């Protein structure tokens, strides 16, 4: 069994979502072989020198405990936590994956991505993404003191919320033609991604071939969701507080 999750946006300001994840990680997730986190695990990540933050340390400790218990944990970068690095990965006992990532299993083939790289219709976001993913920009950011990076992260989150509120649909969807090309390039594998906060299953017909695209749900204070692969089918599984389980 494998679980896929994304868009938890964990932060001290989301204690409910953090509690949901820690309970999931200590319980249900341990029954799986692997857990894939497809981006935006944190609301913001200002650099691996912030792993001693109390909130971060608690999550990292829980990840390490699950990994030590035998759960294989993999993580892709999202648009909120693209500065996660190897120091974090080693402390948490997980493996960082490239985006996209082809996951070939004995039973089926998947392609995994955060999904934001295909939101080509949002020109402003794509320009921002191109800038912040360059090694030069990241090196300049990481060279700044932590207090300044925290301030920049808060400013970036404020701008993001303001831009989302100005749109009829807060999160842009994937560009249709680019998505079909992506599926073609990845041998028509089942596509799993997050980012859009629009959980759904889409049917694509590419070159006459039926391809499924599963969009992962974002997490909230009172509800999370994982997509479960049991070796035969994909199913959504609700992650609820203990008093609602």
C-alpha positions in Angstrom: 0.0 0.0 0.0 1.2 3.5 -0.9 -0.2 6.9 0.2 0.0 10.2 -1.7 -0.6 13.5 0.0 0.0 17.2 -0.8 -0.8 20.8 0.2 -0.8 20.4 3.9 0.6 23.9 4.3 1.8 23.1 7.9 2.7 26.0 10.1 2.3 27.1 13.7 -0.9 28.9 12.6 -2.5 25.6 11.5 -2.3 23.4 14.7 -5.3 21.4 13.6 -3.7 20.3 10.3 -0.4 19.6 12.0 -2.1 17.4 14.6 -4.0 15.5 11.8 -0.7 14.8 10.0 1.2 13.7 13.1 -1.7 11.3 14.0 -1.8 10.0 10.5 2.0 9.6 10.4 2.1 7.7 13.8 -0.9 5.5 12.9 -2.5 4.8 9.5 0.6 5.7 7.5 2.7 3.1 9.3 0.6 0.4 7.6 1.9 1.5 4.2 5.1 0.7 2.4 5.6 4.3 1.3 4.3 7.8 1.7 4.7 10.4 -1.1 4.3 14.1 -0.2 3.9 16.0 -3.4 4.7 19.6 -2.4 3.6 22.4 -0.2 4.2 20.3 2.9 5.0 23.5 4.8 3.2 26.8 4.4 6.7 28.3 4.0 10.3 27.1 4.3 13.0 29.7 4.6 16.0 27.4 4.7 17.3 24.2 6.3 18.9 26.3 9.1 15.4 26.7 10.4 15.1 23.0 11.4 15.6 23.9 15.1 12.3 25.9 15.1 10.1 24.2 17.7 7.2 23.5 15.2 9.6 22.2 12.5 11.5 20.1 15.0 8.3 18.3 16.1 7.4 17.4 12.6 10.9 16.4 11.6 11.1 14.1 14.7 7.8 12.5 13.7 9.0 11.9 10.2 12.2 10.4 11.4 10.3 8.1 13.8 8.1 6.9 11.0 11.1 6.3 8.7 13.0 4.5 11.5 9.9 2.2 11.9 10.2 1.2 8.2 8.0 3.7 6.3 9.7 5.0 3.1 9.0 8.7 2.8 9.5 10.7 -0.4 8.9 14.5 -0.8 8.7 16.8 -3.8 9.1 20.6 -3.6 6.0 22.8 -3.9 5.7 26.5 -4.6 5.8 27.2 -0.8 8.7 25.0 0.3 11.1 24.9 -2.6 14.0 25.7 -0.3 13.8 22.4 1.4 17.2 20.8 1.1 19.3 17.8 1.9 19.9 18.8 5.5 16.2 18.7 6.2 15.9 15.4 4.2 18.6 13.7 6.3 17.2 14.9 9.6 13.7 13.7 8.6 14.9 10.4 7.2 13.2 11.0 3.8 14.2 11.2 0.2 13.7 14.3 -2.0 12.3 13.6 -5.4 12.7 15.6 -8.7 9.5 17.1 -10.2 8.2 15.3 -12.2 9.0 11.8 -11.0 8.1 8.6 -12.8 7.0 5.9 -10.4 7.1 2.5 -12.1 5.5 -0.2 -9.9 5.1 -3.9 -10.7 1.3 -3.3 -11.1 1.1 0.1 -12.6 2.9 3.3 -13.7 2.4 6.8 -12.3 3.9 10.2 -12.9 4.1 12.4 -9.8 4.3 16.2 -9.7 3.3 19.1 -7.5 1.5 20.4 -10.6 2.3 24.1 -10.6 4.7 23.9 -13.5 1.7 23.2 -15.8 -0.3 26.2 -14.7 0.8 28.1 -17.8 -2.3 30.3 -18.0 -1.2 32.1 -14.9 1.6 34.2 -16.4 2.4 36.2 -13.2 2.8 33.0 -11.2 5.0 31.3 -13.9 7.3 34.4 -14.0 7.6 34.2 -10.2 8.2 30.5 -10.3 11.0 30.9 -12.9 12.7 33.5 -10.8 12.7 31.8 -7.5 13.8 28.4 -8.8 17.1 29.7 -10.1 20.2 28.8 -8.1 21.2 32.4 -8.0 18.0 33.7 -6.4 18.0 30.9 -3.9 21.6 31.5 -2.9 20.9 35.2 -2.4 17.8 34.4 -0.3 19.7 31.8 1.9 22.5 34.3 2.5 20.1 36.6 4.2 19.6 36.4 8.0 16.7 34.3 9.2 14.6 37.2 10.5 14.7 38.8 7.1 13.8 35.6 5.3 10.8 35.2 7.6 9.7 38.7 6.8 10.1 38.0 3.1 8.1 34.8 3.4 5.3 36.6 5.2 5.3 39.2 2.4 5.2 36.6 -0.3 2.3 34.8 1.4 0.4 38.0 1.8 0.9 38.8 -1.9 -0.2 35.3 -2.9 -3.4 35.6 -0.8 -4.2 39.0 -2.3 -3.7 37.7 -5.9 -5.9 34.6 -5.2 -8.7 36.7 -3.8 -8.7 38.8 -7.0 -9.3 35.8 -9.1 -12.7 34.1 -9.8 -11.0 30.8 -9.0 -8.3 31.1 -6.4 -6.0 28.5 -7.8 -5.3 28.3 -11.6 -5.9 24.9 -13.2 -3.4 23.1 -15.4 -3.2 24.1 -19.0 -5.0 21.5 -21.0 -2.7 21.3 -24.0 0.4 21.3 -21.9 -1.1 18.6 -19.7 -1.8 16.3 -22.7 1.8 16.9 -23.9 3.0 16.0 -20.4 1.1 12.8 -20.3 2.4 11.9 -23.8 6.0 12.6 -22.6 5.5 10.3 -19.6 4.2 7.3 -21.6 0.5 7.9 -20.7 1.1 7.0 -17.0 -1.5 7.9 -14.4 -0.8 11.4 -13.3 -1.1 12.4 -9.6 -0.5 16.0 -8.5 -1.6 18.7 -6.1 -1.3 22.5 -6.0 -4.7 23.5 -7.4 -6.7 22.6 -4.3 -9.4 21.2 -6.6 -9.5 17.5 -5.8 -10.9 15.5 -8.6 -10.3 12.6 -11.1 -10.0 13.7 -14.7 -10.2 11.5 -17.8 -7.8 12.5 -20.6 -7.8 11.0 -24.1 -4.3 11.4 -25.5 -3.6 9.9 -28.9 -6.6 7.7 -28.4 -5.4 6.4 -25.0 -7.4 6.9 -21.8 -5.2 8.5 -19.1 -6.4 9.3 -15.5 -5.3 12.4 -13.7 -5.9 12.5 -10.0 -5.7 15.8 -8.1 -4.9 15.6 -4.4 -6.9 17.5 -1.8 -5.5 20.3 0.3 -5.6 19.8 4.1 -7.5 21.9 6.6 -7.7 22.3 10.3 -10.5 19.6 10.7 -9.9 17.4 7.7 -7.1 15.9 5.6 -7.0 13.4 2.8 -4.7 10.8 1.4 -4.9 9.0 -2.0 -4.3 5.3 -1.4 -2.9 2.8 -3.9 -3.6 -0.8 -2.8 -1.9 -2.5 -5.8 -5.1 -2.5 -7.8 -7.0 0.8 -7.5 -6.7 4.3 -6.2 -9.0 5.4 -3.5 -9.4 8.6 -1.4 -9.1 8.2 2.3 -10.2 10.9 4.8 -7.9 11.9 7.6 -10.1 13.2 10.5 -9.5 14.4 14.1 -9.5 11.6 16.7 -13.0 12.6 18.0 -14.4 12.3 14.4 -12.7 9.1 13.4 
